[in-house]
Amino acid sequence: MTGPSPLGNTSLGNTSPVWRRAWHPVLHDFELTGDRGPVQVLVAGEPWVVARLDGRLAAFADQCPHRLAPLSAGSVTSSSADGSARLACGYHGWQYDAAGRCDLIPSLGRSGEISKRARLRSAHGVTEAYGLIWLAPQAPLSPLPAFPEWDAPGMTGARSRTVRTSASAGQLVDNFLDAAHFPFVHAASFGVADDGPLAAGDVSASAAGWQVTGVFDTPYRDGGVVVSHRVIKTAGVSGSAHVRLELPGVTIALLLACQPEDDGATRAFKLITRSDIGRDAARLAAFVEEEDQILAEDLAILGRYRSGLLPLDPRAEVHTRADRLSLAWRKLMASALLPWLLEGRGAVA
C-alpha cells in the first residue's frame, strides 16, 4: 500500500520562495542603456531596483534603509567627491555606491557620521546575456540558462514579442516542456493534426546540475511541409527553458525566459534563432511573427486557468508516459522547494 505523498497539496506559484534561488530575466538590455536607471523590477513579489553605475550593473532591494522609500523613485547621479556614479534616493537624497554603501547624507553634510546600517541589500547576482538583464536574488541552484545558438555562426537570432500574462512562470515552463499538446493547441501553426501516439522519449535528470533534459521525435509543419524533427528540451531551477529543434537541414533554437513578477503576473521573454535565414529580413520577420503566434496559442489556453498554481504532487493530476519530462521538472522544483517546506514556511505564497 502506498503512503501519502510528502508533497501533500504543494503547488508552485509566482511567489513561491524557490524563485529566490534562481536566475530571472528582468529587462531587455535596451531598457537600461548607458548610465541609466533606476528601474524597479519584481521577482516573486519582491521589488528590486536595477541601475547602471559607471557602466556596471547593480541590483538592490528597492528600499532605502532611511524611511524605506523605493529607490526606484530616485536617480543616478554623480558623487561630488570623486565624480563616480551613485544611486540617490528621491526622498532625502541619500547616495549609495555600486556596493550599496551610503557615502553621503545631505542633511548631515560631508562631515556627518554615517551609520553602518545605512547599506543596501544587494542581489546575489545581476548580469547580461542574450540581450537580457538577469537577476538572482540569492545564490541560484542552477546556472544561468544556456543558449549556445544565440551567437553561434550561421544562426540568425531575434526577440519574439515580450508579453505579460496571468499564467504563472511554472505553468509556462511546464507547457514549454510538454509535447502532447502540439496537434491541438498549435493546430494553426506547426502542429500536425493526425500526429500519432507520442513516444515518451529519453528524459534525464542531473541532481548535481539541478537540470532536466528530454529528447524525443515528433512531426513538425514547417512552411506547409510536414517533417519529422528531433526535439531536445532542457530546464533547471528557474522560469526558463531551452529547446533545440533539429529538422532536415534546419536548426531552430528557442529560449523561453519567464519573470515571475507576482501572483497573477508573469513577464515572458522569448528569444528565437534559426539556421536558414541569413540576412533575409522578410524571412526573419515571418519567423518572428510565427513564434509570436505560437506563444499566443499557448497563452490562450493557459490564460483560461483560474489559478496560476502548478501542482507539484504527481497525484494531483492523471498523467501518462508522454508527461515524463514535465514531471521530471516538477520533481526538480519540488526538491528545490523542500527546504522551505521542512522549515514550515509554506509551499506557496
N, C-alpha and C positions, 0 to 999 in steps of 0.2 A: 504494500500500500504506500502510495507516495504522499509525503507530508506537504504542508503548505509552503508556498514559495517564500523565501526570505525577503523578497522584494515587496510582498503584500500588494498594495494598490499603488505602488510607486509610479509616478509619471514624470516625464521630462517637460518642463515648461521654460519659457524665456527668462524667468528669474530664478531658475534652479541654481544653487551655489556652485555646481560643477563648471559653469561657464567662467568662473573666476580663474580657473586653471587652463585657459585655452587662448589661442590667438584669434583675434576677431578683426575683420576689415571694418574700418570706421569712416574712411573718407577716400575719395579719389585723390590722386596726387595733385590734380589741378584745382582742387578745392582748398589747398593750403600751399600756395606758391610763394616764393620769396620769404622774407621775414614777416609772415602773416599770422593772423590769429588774434586772439584765441577763439577756438571753436569748441562748443560743447558737443559731446557725443555721449550716447547712452549705451551701456553694456550691462545686460542683466538687471536693468532697473537702476543702476548706479551711474550718476553723471560724472564724466571725466572732461577735462579741458586739455585740448591739444594745440600746440603752437610751435612755430619755428623761431628759435632764438639763435641769432647769428648763423642761420642755415642749418642748425641742429634741431631735430625733432625733440620735443619734450611733452610729457603727458603726466598730469597730476589729477588727484581727486578734485573735483570742481567746487572747492570750498576754501575760502580764506580763513585761517585759524583765528583771525581777529573777531569779526562779527558773523562769520560763517556765510558771508556773501559769496555768490557764484563768481569765480574768477573769470568765467567766460563773458561776464559783463564788463570786463576791464579791457586792457590793451597791451600791445607790445611796445615798449618804449626803450630809450637808451639811458644807461646809467650816467649820471652826471660825473661820477668818479673816473670811470675808465672808458666810457662810450660803448661798452658791450650791451647786448640786448637784455632786457628784463621783462618779466611778466608783472604788470601793475594791476592791482585791484582797483576796480572802478568806484569803490565806496569810500575808502580813505587813502588810496594811493600807495599802500604798502607795495614794495618791489621785491621780486624773487628772481634769483638767478636760475640757470639751467639745471642746477642740482636741487632746486626747491628751497634754498636758503634765503631768508629775508635779510637784506643788507641796507634797507632804507625804510624808515617810518617817518614820513614828512612831518608829522606833528611833534616828533622828538628832535628832528634835525640830525645832522651827520654825527654829532657827538653823543646822541642818546644811546643808552644801553638797550640792546635787543634781546629779548628772551630766547632761550634755546628752543622753546616750544613754537616759536614763530617759523615753522618749517612746513612745507607742503608734503603730502604723501604722494610719492611717485608711483606710477605704474611699474610693474616688473620690467616691462619692455615696450618699446614703440619703434617701429621700423617701416621701411618701404620695400615693397616687392610687387612686381607685375602691374605697376601703375596704381597700386593701392597703398594706403597707410594702414598698418596693422597695430593693434594694441593688445597686450596681455596683462590683465590686472594683477595676477600672481604668477608664480613660476608655472609655465604650461607643461602639461603632461606629454603632449605630442608636439613634434617640431612644427614650424611654420609649414603650411600645406605646400607640397612640391608641385610645380607646374613647369617642367622642363621644356615643354613645347612652346612656351610663351616667346622666348627669344631664340629658338632653335633655327638653324639655317633651313631655308625652304618653307618655313611655316609663316603664314600671314595671320596676325592677331588683330583683334578688335574687342571693344567693350559692347556687350549687349546692353539693352536698356536696364538701368537700375530701378528697382521698384520697391515700394513699401507695402507690406501685406499684413493681414491679421493672422495669417498662418505662422506658426512658430518655426524657429530655426531647426528644431528637431524634426518637425513634420516635413520641412523642405528637404533636409538631408535624407531622411528615411525614404521619401518619394524618389529622390535622385538615384538612390541605390537600387530601387525596385525596377524590374523589367517587365513584369507580367501585365502592367497597365498600358504598355505601348499600343496594342491594337485597338484600344478603347479610348483612352484619354487623347492619344495622338493620332487618331484616325485621319484627321485633316492635314497632318504634316508628314511625319515619317513612318508612322505605324502601319503595319501590314494587317489588314482585316482578317485574312484567312491564315494567320500565323498558327502554327501547330503548337502542341504542348511545349512549354518551356522547360528545358533541361535545367537541373539545379546548378550545374557548372561547378567550378572549383572555387572554394572560399577558404581563405587562410586568415588567421589572426595572429598577431605578434604581441604578446604581453609586454615584451621589453620595449617595443616601439610604440605601444598604445595605438596600433593601427589595424585595420582590417582591409583585405583585398579580395575582390571577386572577379572571376574570369568566366565568361560564357559567350555563346554564339546565338544571335537572333537575326531574323530578316530585317532589312532596313530599306526604306523607299527614298532614294536619293535622286532628285530631278526626274521623277516619274519612273525610274528604273529600280526594280527590287533586287537587292543583292544580299548575300549573307555576309555578316560582319562580326568580327570579334570585338567584345567589349571588355575593357579592364577598368574596374572602378576601385577607388581607394578612399578611405575616410579614417580620420583619427578622432581624438577627443577634441572636437571643435565643431563649429557650424559650417564647415566647408567640406566639399567632396570633389574629387578629380575623376574624370573619365577620359579614356582614350578609345576611340572608335577606329578600328582598322578595317577599312573597306578595300576592295580590289583597286590597287593603285592610288588610294587616297587615305590620308590620315586626318582625323578630326579629333581635337582635344579640347575639353572644356573644364573650367573651374567654377563651380558654384560656391560662392563665399557669402555666408549669411551673418548679419549682425543682429543678435537678439537684443533689441533695444529695451523693451519692457513687455509686460503681459499685454498682448493684443497688437504688438507692432514689431515687425522684423524688416530690416532693410536687406534686400537681396542683390548682390553684385554677381554678374555673370560674365566671365572672360572667355573668349572663344578663339580658336585657331584652326586653320585648315591648310593643307599642303598643296592644293592645286589652284590657288587663286592668284598668286604673284602680285602684280601691280594693277590688276583688273579692278578698277573702282566699282564698276557696275556689279560684278560678281560678289565683291566684298559687301556691298550694300544689300544685295539679295540674301547673302549668308546671315548678316545681322538681322534682317527682317524675319527670316525663318526662325532663328533662335529666339527672337522676341516672341514670336507666335508660340513656340514650344513652351516657353516659360509661362505665357499667358494661359495656355491649355492646362498646365499643372495647377496654376493658382485658381483656375475656375472651379476645380474640384476641391482643392484644399481649403479654399475660402468658404466652402459650404459647411465645414465642420463647425459645430457650435463651441468647441473648446480647442485651444491650441496645445493641449496636453497630449504628449505621446506616451502611451503605456510602455513601461519597461518590463513589467511582469509578463512573460510569454503566455501565461494563462488568461490574460485579459482579452485575447483575440483567438480566432481559429486560424492556424497557419498551415502552409503546405511546404513542400521541399523547394518551391520557387521563391520562398521568402528567406532562404538561408543567409544571404548577405545582409539584408535588413536586420534580421535577428542577431547576427554576429555583431553588428554595430550597436544595436540596443544593449546587448550584453556588455560590450565595451564601456558604454556610457554608464550603465548600472554599476560596473566595477569601479569606475572613477567617482561615482556619487556615493559609494558605500561608506567612506569615512564620515561623511556628514550624517548619514543615516544612523550609524553606530553611535555618534555623539548626540543623537536625539534632536538634531536641529531641523528635522523635517525633510521630506523627499523633494518637495517642490514648493516654490513660493508663488 
